[in-house]
Each structure stands twice: as structure tokens, then as C-alpha cells.
Amino acid sequence: MQTAPDIKDLMLSNKASLKDALALIDKNAQGICFIVDDKNKLIGLLTDGDIRRCILNNSALDVKVETVMQKTFTSFPVTTPQEIVQSKLSNTIRHIPLVDQNNVLVDYACFSRTHRTPIMQPLLNGNELAYVSDCINTGWISSQGAYVKRFEKEFAEYCGAQYAVAVSNGTVALHLALAALDIKAGDEVIVPDLTFAASINAIIYTGATPIIVDVDATTWTISLEDIEKNITPRTKAIMPVHLYGHPCHMDEIMALAKKHNLLVVEDAAEAIGGKYKGKHVGTFGEAATFSFFGNKTITTGEGGMVFFKDKAMYEKALVLRDHGMSKEKKYWHDYVGFNYRMTNLQAAIGCAQLERIDEFVEAKRKLATFYNKILSATGNFILPPQESWATNGYWLYTAILKDTANISRDELMDKMLKNGVETRAVFFPLHEMPPYKNYPTKSTFKNANHISAQGISLPSSVNITQEELDNMSNALHSIFKTQHISA
């Protein structure tokens, strides 16, 4: 994928036609082209809006651009200080051509040439530095410091859970949960096709067999129908994944689990702040896991958490997390355990992040409202799920590009990047990838295939700026207006 296009990708001869201009604008994804004479002197500019108005006025596409171009516009000498040029950029003036002393077009300025909006970045301007400094100043930097217990207690209280175990990352949180519940070789665990690979990898680590099933077309989470038709005498557990922040159908899943005597391990890595019927996700199954990776709603850099309902399983997990070492007899090992401990440094960051969790979740929801509005206006997207019984945590704002859009998902991602906006494709379906394609299943994966092929995630940082949002909005509308004209 390319970043903002070079100046040559925006230059067009005054003898070119409207059709040529349209093709160039479609290619550069900027919604504009600069018109030059045979000596490359700047004489005008033309936007996608200008072309649309020409078409509405019944102008032919073979009309020369010099007859319809804007002759009054903002430009600057290329020697102009950058801060002056940048100060003139706005929602109405998104591109400023830069010329030499002979008025030859040599460069241009726009927001995306000096700024790139990442898909996600953490906000660490609270008490993170103070708490980490406290760890360093006191010498408590390993897993034995007070911040670990504090983080476990405060995060459990936030979610309404009773027993919490902090661990080094979200993947080992899943593995520890399964191990504490005695998932092992010979067992089967049902997992959705659309999830990050950590979900299925953790099952494989235990020696159990993952059974991959399709997702629901509306919520994008694990399909209830496919769960039931894939249950066998070997099935031991269900792993619902609250994908991109939207909760699964937990009442129905818990009913299925009770009917077939199965365990439920919730993968809530992406759903901090998400709620099912007013209750936080991660508080329904026998175990639940969270991730605090750098791109999550709250972060510890790396880090994870496991919730348990049963005290005995919780106490077993504590031992397994610490090499399987007995709590009563130092260096005596009751199990083959793991070193899955969270450091005090990580937990210190987590405690600081938790102090602002309501602010972060609210920012996610406010951002989703903005995106819903601008994506709806294009008419080309299926918006993220938001069922009446659910509160979407909107970890990563993700929508589905409609099949009727006159642009492919990957082409849209490329054009957004040219406008300085990082986007992300939805996860590949598990069943397509080499390590997982031969596991048994009775699913056809129709929904997962479609969501994966057409899904796109937009920047979702809690500290995203209005200037960045305006740039994204302008880019989206320009791209789809141009596609509409081309069609």
C-alpha cells in the first residue's frame, strides 16, 4: 500500500478531458487534481465536486479541463514556512499546491502528508509514569509488588467478578483458564471461526481438539446453531469470543452449556466495557479472559487477566501461574505449571489506566457514533452490531463494506492510506489457515467468510483528534463520490 501520492499523481495537462481528470482523481484518492500548462505552470485546479457539477449540467466527459477548472484558488511558493501553509489547510481547503519562482508546480501540502492516523494507540498521560516510578524507586519491579494485587482487585470490582488472576498477556490468560478447568487431550472445545488466533492456539496448547464453528450474521459472534450441531460426546467446553467489543448471546450459550454439561470460557479480550443485558462480559462463564495489549481499551503494554467463578479453580490457577509451586511449601511443585505472572511494572500501568476506564469507554462509544454517521451517509456500509440487549465496547470500530459498493475493501484501504489513514482488515477465518484447516467441523462458514472478506476497521484510539476525524470523513466522502461518478 502507498502513502500520500506524489505530486505527479495530482498533475494534469490543461488539454486533458474531464474523463482524464476523473481517472486521475480516482487513482490518487485525493478528490482533486492540479491543472498545468505545457511548461508545468500551475493554471488551475479541479475537484470531484467540480466534475459532478459539470455532469449535472450536461457537460460531456470529453470537454477540456481548462474550460471548467477553478482559476481562483489558494497556492503558495514552495519556500513558504510549513507552519504558514499548514495553518491555511481546513475542511474546505484540503490541498494547497506549492510552486517555484516561475509558478511551476513542484509540490503540494495536505494533512495526510504530515500526519498519519494510526489504527490504535494508547493514552498514557495519567498516573502511569508516577506509578511505574514508584515501582522503580521502591525496587518492586517483578511480580511480587503491591500493584499486581491492586490491579486484580480493582479490575474485578469494575467488572463485577469475584476471583481474578493477573497474567503476562491475553494468550496465556486463555491457556491458564483452560488448564485450570482441566481441559486436556481427548477433549473438544468449540471456538468461533472469526477471532484472533490466540483463541484457538490456547486450546491446542492443552492438547484438546478445537472445533471451529461459524459466526452469527448479525452479531458476528459465535453461532448458536453451529454450536449445537457440533457438540459431540467429547465436547468439554465452549469458547465464545466477544468480537470487536460486541457481546455474544450469553443466555442461550449458558443454556446450551447447562443442557450438555459443558464449561464456558469467555474470550473477552476485545470487549472491556462491553455488557450483556447490563452485566459486564466476562462474568457469565466458569472462566473468562481479558487482554491488556497496547492496542486494547486499557493497556499494561502486555498483560492479561482471568476471572473464575469457582474458588477452587481460582486457587489452582494461582498455583499454575507460578510454576505449579505449592503455596505452603516453597519450591515444592504440585503441578507442571507455567511462568505466566504479571510484573508489578505492568500492573502499575494497569492501575493508572483503570482510573480512567469510564472515560476511555465513553470515548470509544462517542467515536462509534461519529463513524456511524459518516459511514451511513455514504450508503455503502453495514454498521457494527449493536443489539438492544447489548452494550458494544467498540474496542476497534469495524464495519462491513457492502457488496454493492463500487470499490473493493482492499482498494478502499489503499485509498484511505493515501489520505494518511491506517485501516485494518478483519481477521482471516481460522478454517482457511494452514495450522487449523484440518480440524473436524460441521460448519460451512458462510458468515465468517463474508465478514472477513468485506470487513474494515477504522482508527479507534481514545485520543483521536477532531482534525483526524475530519480528514477521515473528507477522505471517505471523496472516495465514494469519485467511485459513484466513475460508475
C-alpha positions in Angstrom: 0.0 0.0 0.0 1.2 3.5 -0.8 1.0 6.6 1.4 0.1 10.1 0.2 0.6 10.2 -3.6 3.5 12.2 -5.2 2.8 15.5 -6.9 2.9 13.9 -10.4 -0.2 11.8 -9.4 -2.1 15.1 -9.0 -0.9 16.9 -12.1 -3.0 17.1 -15.2 -2.5 18.9 -18.5 -4.9 21.7 -19.3 -5.6 19.9 -22.6 -6.8 16.7 -20.9 -10.5 15.9 -20.7 -12.9 15.7 -17.8 -12.8 11.9 -18.2 -9.0 12.1 -17.8 -9.4 14.2 -14.7 -11.9 11.7 -13.2 -9.5 8.8 -13.8 -6.6 10.7 -12.2 -8.7 11.7 -9.1 -9.9 8.1 -8.8 -6.3 6.9 -8.8 -4.9 9.5 -6.4 -7.9 9.2 -4.0 -7.5 12.9 -3.0 -10.6 14.3 -4.7 -8.6 16.9 -6.6 -6.1 17.4 -9.4 -3.9 20.4 -10.3 -4.1 21.7 -13.9 -0.8 22.7 -15.5 0.2 24.1 -19.0 2.8 22.5 -21.3 5.6 24.0 -19.1 4.1 22.6 -15.9 3.0 26.0 -14.7 0.0 25.9 -12.4 -3.1 27.5 -14.0 -6.0 25.9 -12.2 -7.4 23.1 -10.2 -10.3 20.7 -10.5 -12.2 18.7 -7.8 -14.5 15.7 -7.9 -17.3 18.2 -6.9 -16.5 20.3 -10.0 -16.7 17.3 -12.2 -20.0 16.2 -10.6 -21.5 19.7 -11.2 -20.3 19.6 -14.8 -22.1 16.3 -15.4 -25.2 17.6 -13.7 -25.1 20.5 -16.2 -24.9 18.0 -19.0 -21.3 18.7 -19.9 -19.7 15.9 -21.9 -16.8 14.0 -20.4 -14.6 14.9 -23.4 -14.7 18.6 -22.5 -11.2 20.1 -21.9 -10.5 20.7 -18.2 -9.2 24.2 -18.9 -12.7 25.3 -19.8 -14.2 24.2 -16.4 -11.3 24.3 -14.0 -11.2 26.7 -11.0 -8.9 29.6 -11.8 -9.1 31.2 -8.4 -7.5 29.1 -5.6 -5.0 29.1 -2.8 -1.4 28.3 -3.6 2.0 29.2 -2.0 5.6 29.5 -3.0 7.4 26.2 -2.1 9.7 28.3 0.2 6.8 29.3 2.4 7.3 28.2 6.1 5.5 25.0 6.7 3.5 26.4 9.7 2.0 29.1 7.5 1.0 26.6 4.8 -0.4 24.2 7.4 -2.4 27.0 9.1 -4.3 27.5 5.8 -5.4 23.9 5.5 -9.0 23.3 6.5 -12.1 21.3 5.7 -12.7 23.5 2.7 -9.0 23.8 1.6 -7.6 20.3 2.0 -4.8 20.6 -0.6 -2.5 23.5 -1.3 -0.3 23.5 -4.4 3.3 24.7 -4.0 5.1 26.4 -6.8 8.6 27.7 -7.6 9.5 31.3 -8.6 8.3 30.6 -12.2 4.9 29.3 -11.0 5.9 25.7 -11.9 4.1 23.2 -9.7 6.7 21.3 -7.6 4.8 20.0 -4.6 1.6 20.2 -2.5 0.6 20.3 1.1 -2.2 18.4 2.8 -3.0 17.0 6.2 -2.1 13.4 5.3 1.4 14.3 4.0 2.5 15.4 7.5 0.3 13.3 9.6 -0.8 9.6 9.7 -3.7 8.4 11.9 -2.8 5.0 13.4 -5.4 2.3 13.8 -4.8 2.4 17.5 -2.5 3.9 20.1 -2.6 4.1 23.9 -3.2 7.1 26.0 -0.7 7.2 28.9 -0.9 10.7 30.3 -2.5 9.8 33.7 -0.7 8.4 36.7 1.2 5.7 34.6 4.6 7.4 35.0 4.1 8.1 38.7 3.1 4.5 39.5 5.9 3.0 37.4 8.4 5.4 39.0 7.1 4.2 42.4 7.9 0.6 41.4 11.4 1.5 40.4 12.1 3.7 43.4 11.0 1.0 45.8 12.6 -1.8 43.9 9.4 -3.7 43.4 9.5 -4.4 39.7 8.8 -8.1 39.5 5.6 -10.0 40.1 5.7 -9.6 43.9 4.8 -5.9 44.2 1.6 -4.5 45.6 0.2 -3.2 42.3 -0.5 -6.7 41.0 -3.0 -7.4 43.8 -4.4 -3.9 43.5 -4.9 -4.3 39.7 -6.6 -7.7 40.2 -8.9 -6.4 42.9 -9.9 -3.2 41.0 -10.5 -4.7 37.7 -12.6 -7.5 39.2 -14.6 -4.8 41.0 -15.1 -2.9 37.8 -16.5 -5.9 36.0 -18.4 -7.4 38.9 -16.2 -10.5 39.2 -15.1 -12.3 42.3 -11.8 -14.1 41.6 -9.2 -12.5 39.3 -5.7 -13.7 38.3 -3.4 -11.2 36.5 -1.1 -12.8 33.9 1.6 -11.7 31.5 -0.6 -11.5 28.3 -4.0 -12.3 26.9 -2.9 -15.5 25.2 -1.6 -17.1 28.4 -4.8 -16.0 30.1 -6.7 -18.3 27.8 -4.3 -21.1 28.3 -4.3 -20.8 32.1 -8.1 -20.7 32.2 -8.4 -23.9 30.1 -5.7 -25.6 32.1 -7.3 -24.7 35.5 -10.5 -26.1 34.2 -8.7 -29.4 33.3 -9.2 -29.1 29.5 -6.9 -31.8 28.1 -6.1 -34.2 25.3 -9.2 -36.1 24.2 -11.5 -33.1 24.9 -13.1 -30.9 22.3 -13.6 -27.1 22.7 -15.9 -25.2 20.4 -14.5 -21.9 19.1 -15.7 -19.3 16.5 -14.1 -19.1 13.1 -13.8 -15.3 13.3 -11.4 -14.5 16.1 -7.7 -13.8 16.7 -5.6 -16.9 16.5 -4.8 -16.8 20.3 -8.3 -18.2 21.0 -7.7 -21.5 19.1 -4.0 -21.7 19.9 -4.7 -21.8 23.6 -7.0 -24.8 23.0 -4.3 -26.6 21.0 -1.7 -25.9 23.8 -3.8 -28.0 26.2 -3.8 -31.0 23.7 -7.6 -30.6 23.2 -9.2 -30.5 19.8 -10.6 -27.2 18.6 -14.0 -27.4 16.8 -14.3 -24.4 14.6 -17.9 -23.1 14.0 -19.4 -20.2 12.0 -20.4 -16.9 13.5 -23.8 -15.2 13.6 -24.6 -12.9 10.7 -25.9 -10.1 12.9 -23.6 -10.0 15.9 -20.5 -11.5 14.2 -20.1 -13.7 17.3 -20.3 -17.5 17.7 -23.3 -19.0 16.0 -25.7 -20.7 18.4 -27.0 -23.0 15.7 -23.5 -24.1 14.8 -22.5 -24.7 18.5 -25.4 -27.2 18.9 -24.8 -29.1 15.7 -21.1 -29.5 16.6 -21.5 -30.9 20.1 -20.3 -34.5 20.5 -19.7 -36.8 23.5 -16.1 -35.4 23.6 -17.1 -31.8 23.8 -15.9 -30.3 27.1 -16.2 -26.5 26.7 -17.5 -23.6 24.6 -15.3 -20.5 24.0 -17.5 -17.6 23.0 -15.5 -14.6 21.8 -17.0 -11.1 22.2 -15.7 -10.0 18.9 -14.6 -6.3 18.4 -16.5 -5.4 21.6 -20.0 -6.8 21.0 -21.2 -9.4 23.4 -22.2 -12.9 22.4 -25.7 -14.4 23.1 -24.7 -15.4 26.6 -28.1 -16.6 28.0 -28.5 -19.0 25.1 -24.9 -20.1 25.3 -25.1 -20.8 29.0 -28.4 -22.7 28.5 -26.7 -24.9 25.8 -23.8 -25.5 28.2 -26.1 -26.5 31.0 -28.1 -28.8 28.7 -25.0 -30.6 27.6 -23.0 -30.3 30.8 -20.3 -28.1 29.2 -17.9 -25.5 30.6 -17.9 -21.9 29.2 -14.7 -19.9 28.8 -15.4 -16.4 27.6 -12.7 -14.7 25.5 -13.4 -11.1 26.4 -10.0 -9.8 25.2 -11.7 -7.2 22.9 -14.7 -6.4 25.0 -13.6 -4.3 28.0 -16.6 -2.1 28.8 -19.0 -4.4 26.8 -22.2 -5.5 28.6 -24.8 -8.2 28.1 -28.2 -7.2 29.5 -26.5 -4.7 31.7 -23.9 -7.1 33.1 -20.2 -6.9 32.1 -19.0 -9.6 29.7 -16.6 -12.0 31.4 -18.9 -12.7 34.3 -21.0 -15.5 32.8 -18.8 -18.5 32.2 -16.8 -20.7 34.5 -13.8 -18.6 33.4 -13.2 -15.5 31.3 -10.1 -13.8 29.9 -9.0 -10.3 29.0 -6.1 -8.8 27.2 -4.3 -5.5 28.1 -2.1 -5.4 25.0 -1.0 -2.0 23.8 -4.0 -1.6 21.4 -6.7 -2.6 23.9 -9.2 -0.3 25.6 -6.9 -0.2 28.7 -3.3 -1.4 28.5 -0.4 -2.7 30.5 1.8 -2.9 27.4 1.4 -6.7 27.5 -0.8 -8.3 30.1 -4.0 -10.2 30.7 -6.5 -11.3 33.4 -8.5 -14.4 34.1 -11.8 -14.4 36.0 -13.1 -17.5 37.8 -16.4 -18.2 39.4 -15.2 -21.2 41.5 -12.7 -20.5 44.3 -11.0 -23.9 43.9 -10.3 -23.3 40.2 -9.1 -19.8 41.1 -6.6 -21.2 43.7 -5.5 -23.8 41.2 -4.9 -21.1 38.6 -2.7 -19.1 41.1 -0.5 -22.2 41.6 -0.3 -23.0 37.8 0.6 -19.4 37.1 3.6 -19.6 39.4 5.4 -22.7 38.0 2.8 -25.0 39.7 4.6 -24.3 43.0 2.9 -25.0 46.3 1.7 -22.0 48.3 2.5 -23.9 51.5 5.9 -25.4 50.7 8.4 -23.3 48.9 9.9 -24.9 45.8 7.6 -27.8 46.0 5.6 -28.3 42.8 2.1 -29.7 42.8 1.7 -29.4 39.1 3.6 -28.9 35.9 3.0 -25.2 35.9 3.8 -22.1 33.9 5.5 -18.7 34.5 2.6 -16.6 33.5 3.0 -13.9 36.1 2.3 -10.2 35.5 5.0 -7.8 36.7 4.5 -5.0 39.1 5.5 -2.6 36.4 2.7 -3.8 34.1 0.2 -3.8 36.9 1.2 -0.2 37.9 0.3 0.9 34.4 -2.9 -1.0 34.6 -3.9 0.6 37.8 -3.4 4.1 36.3 -5.4 3.1 33.2 -8.3 1.8 35.3 -8.6 5.2 36.9 -9.8 6.4 33.5 -11.6 3.4 32.2 -15.0 5.1 32.2 -13.5 8.0 30.2 -11.9 5.6 27.7 -15.1 3.5 27.2 -17.2 6.7 26.7 -14.7 8.0 24.2 -15.0 4.7 22.2 -18.8 5.0 22.1 -18.6 8.6 21.1 -16.3 7.7 18.3 -18.6 5.0 17.2 -21.5 7.5 17.0 -19.4 9.7 14.8 -18.3 6.8 12.5 -21.9 5.5 12.3 -23.0 8.9 11.0 -20.3 9.3 8.3 -20.5 5.7 7.1 -24.3 5.8 6.9 -24.1 8.9 4.8 -22.1 7.0 2.1 -24.7 4.3 1.9 -22.0 1.7 1.4 -21.6 0.1 4.8 -23.2 -2.3 7.2 -22.6 -0.7 10.6 -21.1 -2.6 13.6 -23.6 -4.7 15.6 -25.5 -3.1 18.4 -28.3 -5.4 19.6 -30.9 -4.0 22.0 -29.7 -6.3 24.8 -26.1 -5.5 24.4 -23.7 -2.6 25.1 -20.9 -2.7 22.5 -17.5 -1.8 23.9 -16.3 -0.7 20.4 -12.7 -1.8 21.0 -12.0 -1.5 17.3 -14.6 0.2 15.2 -15.4 -2.3 12.4 -17.9 -2.2 9.7 -18.7 -4.3 6.6 -18.4 -2.8 3.1 -21.5 -3.7 1.2 -21.2 -5.9 -1.9 -22.9 -3.2 -3.9 -20.2 -0.6 -3.2 -18.3 0.3 -6.4 -15.0 -0.4 -4.8 -13.3 -3.4 -3.1 -12.4 -3.5 0.5 -8.7 -3.6 -0.2 -8.9 -0.8 -2.7 -10.7 1.3 -0.1 -8.0 0.6 2.5 -5.3 1.6 -0.1 -7.1 4.9 -0.8 -7.6 5.7 2.9 -3.9 5.1 3.5 -3.1 7.6 0.7 -5.1 10.0 2.8 -3.0 9.3 5.8 -5.5 6.9 7.5 -4.5 3.5 8.6 -7.2 0.9 8.4 -7.3 -2.8 9.1 -8.9 -5.9 7.5 -11.0 -8.2 9.7 -9.3 -11.4 10.9 -8.9 -14.2 8.4 -11.3 -17.1 9.1 -9.4 -19.7 11.2 -10.6 -22.6 9.0 -8.6 -21.1 6.0 -5.2 -21.0 7.6 -2.7 -23.9 7.4 -2.5 -24.8 11.2 -6.3 -25.1 11.6 -7.8 -26.2 8.3 -8.0 -29.9 9.0 -9.9 -29.9 12.3 -13.3 -31.6 12.1 -16.4 -29.4 11.9 -20.0 -29.5 10.6 -20.0 -25.8 9.7 -19.9 -24.1 6.3 -18.5 -20.7 7.5 -20.7 -18.6 5.1 -20.9 -15.7 7.5 -17.3 -15.7 8.7 -16.1 -15.8 5.1 -18.2 -12.8 4.1 -17.4 -10.7 7.2 -13.7 -11.4 6.8 -13.7 -10.5 3.1 -15.6 -7.3 3.5 -14.9 -6.1 7.0 -12.8 -3.0 7.6 -11.6 -1.4 10.9 -11.1 2.3 11.3 -8.8 4.2 13.7 -10.1 3.8 17.2 -7.8 5.5 19.6 -9.4 7.2 22.5 -7.3 10.3 21.9 -8.1 10.7 18.3 -8.4 14.4 17.3 -11.2 16.2 15.6 -8.7 17.2 12.8 -8.0 13.5 12.2 -11.8 12.7 12.2 -12.4 15.5 9.7 -9.7 14.2 7.5 -11.2 10.7 7.6 -14.7 12.0 6.9 -13.5 14.0 4.0 -11.5 11.1 2.6 -14.4 8.7 2.8 -16.8 11.0 1.1 -14.4 12.0 -1.6 -13.5 8.3 -2.3 -17.2 7.3 -2.6 -18.2 10.4 -4.6 -15.5 9.7 -7.1 -16.5 6.0 -7.3 -20.1 7.0 -7.9 -19.1 9.3 -10.7 -16.9 6.6 -12.2 -19.7 4.1 -12.1 
